[in-house]
Amino acid sequence: MPWNKENYPDSLKNFTAPVRNKAVEIANALLEDGYEEGRAIAIATAQAKEWGENHDKQIRKKEH
């Protein structure tokens, strides 16, 4: 099941939109390559965090 900006794994809900969207993009590509859903989410989360750090993006939403 591919994810999108409105429908994504709960584990990504605390990430800022740019980092979450990157994770969704990566996870969907991994699913297409035959990765199991849980593994795709784990890899995509790690890679999106790294992408955010390399692009000076805020990773997580600020606490209120």
Jmol script that loads the backbone (N, CA, C; Angstrom):
load data "model"
ATOM      1  N   MET A   1       0.836  -1.189   0.000  1.00  0.00           N
ATOM      2  CA  MET A   1       0.000   0.000   0.000  1.00  0.00           C
ATOM      3  C   MET A   1       0.878   1.249   0.000  1.00  0.00           C
ATOM      4  N   PRO A   2       0.899   1.986  -1.089  1.00  0.00           N
ATOM      5  CA  PRO A   2       1.728   3.194  -1.115  1.00  0.00           C
ATOM      6  C   PRO A   2       1.168   4.275  -0.186  1.00  0.00           C
ATOM      7  N   TRP A   3       2.054   5.029   0.388  1.00  0.00           N
ATOM      8  CA  TRP A   3       1.676   6.126   1.277  1.00  0.00           C
ATOM      9  C   TRP A   3       1.737   7.448   0.531  1.00  0.00           C
ATOM     10  N   ASN A   4       1.151   8.488   1.132  1.00  0.00           N
ATOM     11  CA  ASN A   4       1.188   9.820   0.542  1.00  0.00           C
ATOM     12  C   ASN A   4       1.208  10.861   1.661  1.00  0.00           C
ATOM     13  N   LYS A   5       1.045  12.126   1.304  1.00  0.00           N
ATOM     14  CA  LYS A   5       1.140  13.218   2.288  1.00  0.00           C
ATOM     15  C   LYS A   5       0.043  13.166   3.344  1.00  0.00           C
ATOM     16  N   GLU A   6      -1.101  12.592   3.018  1.00  0.00           N
ATOM     17  CA  GLU A   6      -2.205  12.518   3.967  1.00  0.00           C
ATOM     18  C   GLU A   6      -2.279  11.170   4.675  1.00  0.00           C
ATOM     19  N   ASN A   7      -1.756  10.144   4.053  1.00  0.00           N
ATOM     20  CA  ASN A   7      -1.846   8.784   4.576  1.00  0.00           C
ATOM     21  C   ASN A   7      -0.439   8.208   4.669  1.00  0.00           C
ATOM     22  N   TYR A   8       0.083   8.167   5.905  1.00  0.00           N
ATOM     23  CA  TYR A   8       1.455   7.697   6.122  1.00  0.00           C
ATOM     24  C   TYR A   8       1.510   6.942   7.437  1.00  0.00           C
ATOM     25  N   PRO A   9       2.577   6.176   7.655  1.00  0.00           N
ATOM     26  CA  PRO A   9       2.687   5.401   8.902  1.00  0.00           C
ATOM     27  C   PRO A   9       2.671   6.308  10.137  1.00  0.00           C
ATOM     28  N   ASP A  10       2.029   5.843  11.208  1.00  0.00           N
ATOM     29  CA  ASP A  10       1.951   6.603  12.462  1.00  0.00           C
ATOM     30  C   ASP A  10       3.328   6.987  12.991  1.00  0.00           C
ATOM     31  N   SER A  11       4.321   6.158  12.722  1.00  0.00           N
ATOM     32  CA  SER A  11       5.665   6.430  13.242  1.00  0.00           C
ATOM     33  C   SER A  11       6.267   7.709  12.662  1.00  0.00           C
ATOM     34  N   LEU A  12       5.661   8.254  11.616  1.00  0.00           N
ATOM     35  CA  LEU A  12       6.183   9.474  10.989  1.00  0.00           C
ATOM     36  C   LEU A  12       5.430  10.728  11.413  1.00  0.00           C
ATOM     37  N   LYS A  13       4.425  10.595  12.279  1.00  0.00           N
ATOM     38  CA  LYS A  13       3.554  11.732  12.597  1.00  0.00           C
ATOM     39  C   LYS A  13       4.255  12.885  13.305  1.00  0.00           C
ATOM     40  N   ASN A  14       5.352  12.634  14.012  1.00  0.00           N
ATOM     41  CA  ASN A  14       6.035  13.702  14.746  1.00  0.00           C
ATOM     42  C   ASN A  14       7.145  14.383  13.946  1.00  0.00           C
ATOM     43  N   PHE A  15       7.319  13.972  12.704  1.00  0.00           N
ATOM     44  CA  PHE A  15       8.325  14.594  11.854  1.00  0.00           C
ATOM     45  C   PHE A  15       7.742  15.808  11.144  1.00  0.00           C
ATOM     46  N   THR A  16       8.583  16.773  10.813  1.00  0.00           N
ATOM     47  CA  THR A  16       8.118  17.914  10.036  1.00  0.00           C
ATOM     48  C   THR A  16       7.746  17.427   8.639  1.00  0.00           C
ATOM     49  N   ALA A  17       6.921  18.201   7.952  1.00  0.00           N
ATOM     50  CA  ALA A  17       6.411  17.786   6.639  1.00  0.00           C
ATOM     51  C   ALA A  17       7.519  17.446   5.637  1.00  0.00           C
ATOM     52  N   PRO A  18       8.580  18.267   5.491  1.00  0.00           N
ATOM     53  CA  PRO A  18       9.601  17.910   4.499  1.00  0.00           C
ATOM     54  C   PRO A  18      10.277  16.567   4.782  1.00  0.00           C
ATOM     55  N   VAL A  19      10.576  16.307   6.048  1.00  0.00           N
ATOM     56  CA  VAL A  19      11.242  15.049   6.409  1.00  0.00           C
ATOM     57  C   VAL A  19      10.269  13.878   6.279  1.00  0.00           C
ATOM     58  N   ARG A  20       9.028  14.078   6.706  1.00  0.00           N
ATOM     59  CA  ARG A  20       8.015  13.026   6.573  1.00  0.00           C
ATOM     60  C   ARG A  20       7.776  12.693   5.109  1.00  0.00           C
ATOM     61  N   ASN A  21       7.676  13.712   4.256  1.00  0.00           N
ATOM     62  CA  ASN A  21       7.441  13.475   2.834  1.00  0.00           C
ATOM     63  C   ASN A  21       8.593  12.727   2.197  1.00  0.00           C
ATOM     64  N   LYS A  22       9.822  13.042   2.616  1.00  0.00           N
ATOM     65  CA  LYS A  22      10.996  12.327   2.103  1.00  0.00           C
ATOM     66  C   LYS A  22      10.939  10.870   2.545  1.00  0.00           C
ATOM     67  N   ALA A  23      10.546  10.627   3.796  1.00  0.00           N
ATOM     68  CA  ALA A  23      10.435   9.255   4.295  1.00  0.00           C
ATOM     69  C   ALA A  23       9.387   8.471   3.515  1.00  0.00           C
ATOM     70  N   VAL A  24       8.263   9.112   3.227  1.00  0.00           N
ATOM     71  CA  VAL A  24       7.200   8.468   2.446  1.00  0.00           C
ATOM     72  C   VAL A  24       7.717   8.115   1.050  1.00  0.00           C
ATOM     73  N   GLU A  25       8.423   9.051   0.436  1.00  0.00           N
ATOM     74  CA  GLU A  25       8.988   8.816  -0.898  1.00  0.00           C
ATOM     75  C   GLU A  25       9.949   7.621  -0.886  1.00  0.00           C
ATOM     76  N   ILE A  26      10.826   7.589   0.095  1.00  0.00           N
ATOM     77  CA  ILE A  26      11.806   6.498   0.201  1.00  0.00           C
ATOM     78  C   ILE A  26      11.099   5.172   0.490  1.00  0.00           C
ATOM     79  N   ALA A  27      10.154   5.189   1.439  1.00  0.00           N
ATOM     80  CA  ALA A  27       9.447   3.957   1.800  1.00  0.00           C
ATOM     81  C   ALA A  27       8.688   3.379   0.603  1.00  0.00           C
ATOM     82  N   ASN A  28       8.032   4.233  -0.160  1.00  0.00           N
ATOM     83  CA  ASN A  28       7.302   3.751  -1.340  1.00  0.00           C
ATOM     84  C   ASN A  28       8.253   3.120  -2.350  1.00  0.00           C
ATOM     85  N   ALA A  29       9.419   3.713  -2.530  1.00  0.00           N
ATOM     86  CA  ALA A  29      10.402   3.145  -3.462  1.00  0.00           C
ATOM     87  C   ALA A  29      10.886   1.782  -2.959  1.00  0.00           C
ATOM     88  N   LEU A  30      11.093   1.659  -1.656  1.00  0.00           N
ATOM     89  CA  LEU A  30      11.532   0.382  -1.094  1.00  0.00           C
ATOM     90  C   LEU A  30      10.455  -0.691  -1.235  1.00  0.00           C
ATOM     91  N   LEU A  31       9.198  -0.293  -1.037  1.00  0.00           N
ATOM     92  CA  LEU A  31       8.098  -1.247  -1.224  1.00  0.00           C
ATOM     93  C   LEU A  31       8.055  -1.746  -2.663  1.00  0.00           C
ATOM     94  N   GLU A  32       8.262  -0.830  -3.606  1.00  0.00           N
ATOM     95  CA  GLU A  32       8.285  -1.216  -5.026  1.00  0.00           C
ATOM     96  C   GLU A  32       9.406  -2.198  -5.308  1.00  0.00           C
ATOM     97  N   ASP A  33      10.507  -2.063  -4.555  1.00  0.00           N
ATOM     98  CA  ASP A  33      11.651  -2.957  -4.723  1.00  0.00           C
ATOM     99  C   ASP A  33      11.472  -4.282  -3.987  1.00  0.00           C
ATOM    100  N   GLY A  34      10.325  -4.443  -3.315  1.00  0.00           N
ATOM    101  CA  GLY A  34      10.018  -5.711  -2.684  1.00  0.00           C
ATOM    102  C   GLY A  34      10.332  -5.808  -1.203  1.00  0.00           C
ATOM    103  N   TYR A  35      10.674  -4.698  -0.576  1.00  0.00           N
ATOM    104  CA  TYR A  35      10.937  -4.719   0.864  1.00  0.00           C
ATOM    105  C   TYR A  35       9.639  -4.935   1.637  1.00  0.00           C
ATOM    106  N   GLU A  36       9.740  -5.593   2.779  1.00  0.00           N
ATOM    107  CA  GLU A  36       8.613  -5.777   3.693  1.00  0.00           C
ATOM    108  C   GLU A  36       8.279  -4.417   4.298  1.00  0.00           C
ATOM    109  N   GLU A  37       7.015  -4.177   4.592  1.00  0.00           N
ATOM    110  CA  GLU A  37       6.547  -2.862   5.025  1.00  0.00           C
ATOM    111  C   GLU A  37       7.310  -2.321   6.241  1.00  0.00           C
ATOM    112  N   GLY A  38       7.451  -3.116   7.283  1.00  0.00           N
ATOM    113  CA  GLY A  38       8.149  -2.661   8.492  1.00  0.00           C
ATOM    114  C   GLY A  38       9.592  -2.287   8.233  1.00  0.00           C
ATOM    115  N   ARG A  39      10.246  -3.093   7.419  1.00  0.00           N
ATOM    116  CA  ARG A  39      11.652  -2.821   7.072  1.00  0.00           C
ATOM    117  C   ARG A  39      11.745  -1.546   6.228  1.00  0.00           C
ATOM    118  N   ALA A  40      10.830  -1.369   5.302  1.00  0.00           N
ATOM    119  CA  ALA A  40      10.828  -0.177   4.450  1.00  0.00           C
ATOM    120  C   ALA A  40      10.653   1.078   5.296  1.00  0.00           C
ATOM    121  N   ILE A  41       9.768   1.023   6.302  1.00  0.00           N
ATOM    122  CA  ILE A  41       9.545   2.183   7.165  1.00  0.00           C
ATOM    123  C   ILE A  41      10.803   2.497   7.971  1.00  0.00           C
ATOM    124  N   ALA A  42      11.423   1.467   8.524  1.00  0.00           N
ATOM    125  CA  ALA A  42      12.630   1.669   9.336  1.00  0.00           C
ATOM    126  C   ALA A  42      13.760   2.286   8.517  1.00  0.00           C
ATOM    127  N   ILE A  43      14.003   1.761   7.336  1.00  0.00           N
ATOM    128  CA  ILE A  43      15.065   2.284   6.468  1.00  0.00           C
ATOM    129  C   ILE A  43      14.732   3.709   6.037  1.00  0.00           C
ATOM    130  N   ALA A  44      13.494   3.924   5.615  1.00  0.00           N
ATOM    131  CA  ALA A  44      13.076   5.247   5.137  1.00  0.00           C
ATOM    132  C   ALA A  44      13.174   6.291   6.243  1.00  0.00           C
ATOM    133  N   THR A  45      12.817   5.926   7.462  1.00  0.00           N
ATOM    134  CA  THR A  45      12.902   6.860   8.582  1.00  0.00           C
ATOM    135  C   THR A  45      14.348   7.281   8.815  1.00  0.00           C
ATOM    136  N   ALA A  46      15.242   6.322   8.851  1.00  0.00           N
ATOM    137  CA  ALA A  46      16.665   6.628   9.073  1.00  0.00           C
ATOM    138  C   ALA A  46      17.225   7.488   7.946  1.00  0.00           C
ATOM    139  N   GLN A  47      16.897   7.152   6.719  1.00  0.00           N
ATOM    140  CA  GLN A  47      17.424   7.906   5.578  1.00  0.00           C
ATOM    141  C   GLN A  47      16.822   9.310   5.511  1.00  0.00           C
ATOM    142  N   ALA A  48      15.553   9.453   5.859  1.00  0.00           N
ATOM    143  CA  ALA A  48      14.923  10.775   5.841  1.00  0.00           C
ATOM    144  C   ALA A  48      15.516  11.674   6.927  1.00  0.00           C
ATOM    145  N   LYS A  49      15.802  11.110   8.109  1.00  0.00           N
ATOM    146  CA  LYS A  49      16.461  11.891   9.160  1.00  0.00           C
ATOM    147  C   LYS A  49      17.816  12.388   8.673  1.00  0.00           C
ATOM    148  N   GLU A  50      18.574  11.492   8.065  1.00  0.00           N
ATOM    149  CA  GLU A  50      19.893  11.862   7.539  1.00  0.00           C
ATOM    150  C   GLU A  50      19.753  12.932   6.454  1.00  0.00           C
ATOM    151  N   TRP A  51      18.775  12.776   5.577  1.00  0.00           N
ATOM    152  CA  TRP A  51      18.531  13.762   4.527  1.00  0.00           C
ATOM    153  C   TRP A  51      18.234  15.121   5.155  1.00  0.00           C
ATOM    154  N   GLY A  52      17.362  15.134   6.174  1.00  0.00           N
ATOM    155  CA  GLY A  52      17.007  16.380   6.838  1.00  0.00           C
ATOM    156  C   GLY A  52      18.205  17.058   7.476  1.00  0.00           C
ATOM    157  N   GLU A  53      19.043  16.274   8.142  1.00  0.00           N
ATOM    158  CA  GLU A  53      20.244  16.829   8.765  1.00  0.00           C
ATOM    159  C   GLU A  53      21.182  17.417   7.713  1.00  0.00           C
ATOM    160  N   ASN A  54      21.321  16.731   6.603  1.00  0.00           N
ATOM    161  CA  ASN A  54      22.215  17.191   5.522  1.00  0.00           C
ATOM    162  C   ASN A  54      21.673  18.413   4.797  1.00  0.00           C
ATOM    163  N   HIS A  55      20.386  18.669   4.927  1.00  0.00           N
ATOM    164  CA  HIS A  55      19.764  19.815   4.265  1.00  0.00           C
ATOM    165  C   HIS A  55      19.302  20.881   5.264  1.00  0.00           C
ATOM    166  N   ASP A  56      19.836  20.825   6.474  1.00  0.00           N
ATOM    167  CA  ASP A  56      19.518  21.793   7.533  1.00  0.00           C
ATOM    168  C   ASP A  56      18.014  21.949   7.756  1.00  0.00           C
ATOM    169  N   LYS A  57      17.317  20.838   7.741  1.00  0.00           N
ATOM    170  CA  LYS A  57      15.869  20.851   7.989  1.00  0.00           C
ATOM    171  C   LYS A  57      15.611  20.498   9.452  1.00  0.00           C
ATOM    172  N   GLN A  58      14.569  21.085  10.016  1.00  0.00           N
ATOM    173  CA  GLN A  58      14.111  20.666  11.336  1.00  0.00           C
ATOM    174  C   GLN A  58      13.538  19.268  11.176  1.00  0.00           C
ATOM    175  N   ILE A  59      13.939  18.343  12.036  1.00  0.00           N
ATOM    176  CA  ILE A  59      13.533  16.951  11.880  1.00  0.00           C
ATOM    177  C   ILE A  59      12.161  16.678  12.501  1.00  0.00           C
ATOM    178  N   ARG A  60      12.000  17.067  13.740  1.00  0.00           N
ATOM    179  CA  ARG A  60      10.748  16.781  14.455  1.00  0.00           C
ATOM    180  C   ARG A  60       9.964  18.067  14.702  1.00  0.00           C
ATOM    181  N   LYS A  61       8.643  17.900  14.785  1.00  0.00           N
ATOM    182  CA  LYS A  61       7.782  19.029  15.115  1.00  0.00           C
ATOM    183  C   LYS A  61       8.126  19.517  16.507  1.00  0.00           C
ATOM    184  N   LYS A  62       7.968  20.800  16.737  1.00  0.00           N
ATOM    185  CA  LYS A  62       8.225  21.360  18.070  1.00  0.00           C
ATOM    186  C   LYS A  62       7.098  20.981  19.002  1.00  0.00           C
ATOM    187  N   GLU A  63       7.467  20.716  20.257  1.00  0.00           N
ATOM    188  CA  GLU A  63       6.453  20.426  21.282  1.00  0.00           C
ATOM    189  C   GLU A  63       5.724  21.722  21.620  1.00  0.00           C
ATOM    190  N   HIS A  64       4.476  21.639  21.928  1.00  0.00           N
ATOM    191  CA  HIS A  64       3.693  22.847  22.269  1.00  0.00           C
ATOM    192  C   HIS A  64       3.820  23.168  23.720  1.00  0.00           C
TER     193      HIS A  64
END
end "model"
wireframe off; spacefill off
backbone 0.3
color backbone group
